[in-house]
Amino acid sequence: MKPLRLTLALAAWLAAPGLALAAPDAAYLPPEPLVLQAIAVHPDVQAAAARASRAEAEARGLAAGPHEPTLSLMSQQRRVQGGLDYREYEAQLSRGVRLPGKARLDREIGRLGREVAGLQLADAEHQAARLLLAQWMEWLRAEAGVAQAQAQLALVQRDRDAIARRVAAGDAARRDLDSAQAAAAQVRAQATAAAARCEAARIALRTTFPSIPLPERAPALPEPVADDTGAQRHIDHIVSRSHEIGAAEREAERLQRAALRARAERRPDPSVGLRWLDERGGEERSLGVVVSIPFGGALRSANADAQRASAAAGSAVAEGMRRLIQREAEQTVRQADAAWRLWRDSWQALEAVRASTGKVRRAYALGEAGIAELIAAQRQEQDSALAEAEARANALEAALLIRVDAHELWHDAGDNDA
């Protein structure tokens, strides 16, 4: 991420009124350069990156092989009874030799290990993006709740003050003021609870993704738009681009290669070396070739059986992961459609309740309705407004989750080809 690009994005994010971005459908989301940077430095992503580096090193080690030259040196003093003493020396340089086919399997195991680690790194980035989306939308949801509660509190306090003036003028009963004060106290308690929820959401975002600054005022949430893309197309994209499936399948392949490697290891690698002797003070010298051939036994056979069982388990895990992602993809897409329909119904209900509350307020002003009816109508409107705001945020989050899972949002462009 270039520093200049980050600086410009941050300045636009903090300065622009309404938090408008280049993409109109994402005006309530943080700038993508900031998001990608925050994801890259998330601890889980950093740990996955370190594991990818480890896999790269292990692949180099597998390609180099398990055998290294071994040098043995020996010095001894020979004493001959009734004769001379001799200083004698012995040296041996040997190295194991991988049998044909083992080196190829080791390279394939290393390559697949690198691919598994790379896919796990990409999945860690994906999970961080999902976490950011969930925490960001929770913050917006909480901010909307605070706004609704504060607006309702201002309304009931205005009504309470108006009733207090009427009581002082003798135009209203004292019990009307008591009812208004009770309603104001209830709304004030709800506003306090909404503020606490909002503060908790802010803390979660600030501690989990500290590089993303939160503006003082949350952006307004737009009305969700019905998705005219076929559900099956979304599901296919999510499944085909899943890093979890790819990592599980590559791991199954790696375990299969490891099983073949363990089977090949039942024929142990020989060691070949040169041996040099200097005896009787240099009177006798020899140079020879040393070949050591170990014999495989029950241990190597058991290791091969264990690796074969691990390969079978890996294949089953990969199939299970594919089924899991398929199920979750279908649930995500269906839930997004249901969330949009729920918001539509909530919005229609809110419009109806607002119209009804307006009539009750006019009736109360004319003396045709009591304070209890007005308070009940306003409470119903507040509940409907909160339900609509919650449903609106849920519908937007559900639609965004599809884009995140399909790697169309907050992912590098190359992820779409995963």
Rosetta blueprint (number, residue, H / E / L):
1 M L
2 K L
3 P H
4 L H
5 R H
6 L H
7 T H
8 L H
9 A H
10 L H
11 A H
12 A H
13 W H
14 L H
15 A H
16 A L
17 P H
18 G H
19 L H
20 A L
21 L L
22 A L
23 A L
24 P H
25 D H
26 A H
27 A L
28 Y L
29 L L
30 P L
31 P L
32 E H
33 P H
34 L H
35 V H
36 L H
37 Q H
38 A H
39 I H
40 A H
41 V L
42 H L
43 P H
44 D H
45 V H
46 Q H
47 A H
48 A H
49 A H
50 A H
51 R H
52 A H
53 S H
54 R H
55 A H
56 E H
57 A H
58 E H
59 A H
60 R H
61 G H
62 L H
63 A H
64 A H
65 G L
66 P L
67 H L
68 E L
69 P L
70 T E
71 L E
72 S E
73 L E
74 M E
75 S E
76 Q E
77 Q E
78 R E
79 R E
80 V L
81 Q L
82 G L
83 G L
84 L L
85 D E
86 Y E
87 R E
88 E E
89 Y E
90 E E
91 A E
92 Q E
93 L E
94 S E
95 R E
96 G E
97 V L
98 R L
99 L L
100 P L
101 G L
102 K H
103 A H
104 R H
105 L H
106 D H
107 R H
108 E H
109 I H
110 G H
111 R H
112 L H
113 G H
114 R H
115 E H
116 V H
117 A H
118 G H
119 L H
120 Q H
121 L H
122 A H
123 D H
124 A H
125 E H
126 H H
127 Q H
128 A H
129 A H
130 R H
131 L H
132 L H
133 L H
134 A H
135 Q H
136 W H
137 M H
138 E H
139 W H
140 L H
141 R H
142 A H
143 E H
144 A H
145 G H
146 V H
147 A H
148 Q H
149 A H
150 Q H
151 A H
152 Q H
153 L H
154 A H
155 L H
156 V H
157 Q H
158 R H
159 D H
160 R H
161 D H
162 A H
163 I H
164 A H
165 R H
166 R H
167 V H
168 A H
169 A H
170 G L
171 D L
172 A L
173 A L
174 R H
175 R H
176 D H
177 L H
178 D H
179 S H
180 A H
181 Q H
182 A H
183 A H
184 A H
185 A H
186 Q H
187 V H
188 R H
189 A H
190 Q H
191 A H
192 T H
193 A H
194 A H
195 A H
196 A H
197 R H
198 C H
199 E H
200 A H
201 A H
202 R H
203 I H
204 A H
205 L H
206 R H
207 T H
208 T H
209 F L
210 P L
211 S L
212 I L
213 P L
214 L L
215 P L
216 E L
217 R L
218 A L
219 P L
220 A L
221 L L
222 P L
223 E L
224 P L
225 V L
226 A L
227 D L
228 D L
229 T L
230 G L
231 A H
232 Q H
233 R H
234 H H
235 I H
236 D H
237 H H
238 I H
239 V H
240 S H
241 R L
242 S L
243 H H
244 E H
245 I H
246 G H
247 A H
248 A H
249 E H
250 R H
251 E H
252 A H
253 E H
254 R H
255 L H
256 Q H
257 R H
258 A H
259 A H
260 L H
261 R H
262 A H
263 R H
264 A H
265 E L
266 R L
267 R L
268 P L
269 D L
270 P L
271 S E
272 V E
273 G E
274 L E
275 R E
276 W E
277 L E
278 D E
279 E E
280 R H
281 G H
282 G H
283 E L
284 E E
285 R E
286 S E
287 L E
288 G E
289 V E
290 V E
291 V E
292 S E
293 I L
294 P L
295 F L
296 G L
297 G L
298 A H
299 L H
300 R H
301 S H
302 A H
303 N H
304 A H
305 D H
306 A H
307 Q H
308 R H
309 A H
310 S H
311 A H
312 A H
313 A H
314 G H
315 S H
316 A H
317 V H
318 A H
319 E H
320 G H
321 M H
322 R H
323 R H
324 L H
325 I H
326 Q H
327 R H
328 E H
329 A H
330 E H
331 Q H
332 T H
333 V H
334 R H
335 Q H
336 A H
337 D H
338 A H
339 A H
340 W H
341 R H
342 L H
343 W H
344 R H
345 D H
346 S H
347 W H
348 Q H
349 A H
350 L H
351 E H
352 A H
353 V H
354 R H
355 A H
356 S H
357 T H
358 G H
359 K H
360 V H
361 R H
362 R H
363 A H
364 Y H
365 A H
366 L L
367 G L
368 E L
369 A L
370 G L
371 I H
372 A H
373 E H
374 L H
375 I H
376 A H
377 A H
378 Q H
379 R H
380 Q H
381 E H
382 Q H
383 D H
384 S H
385 A H
386 L H
387 A H
388 E H
389 A H
390 E H
391 A H
392 R H
393 A H
394 N H
395 A H
396 L H
397 E H
398 A H
399 A H
400 L H
401 L H
402 I H
403 R H
404 V H
405 D H
406 A L
407 H L
408 E L
409 L L
410 W L
411 H L
412 D L
413 A H
414 G H
415 D H
416 N H
417 D H
418 A L
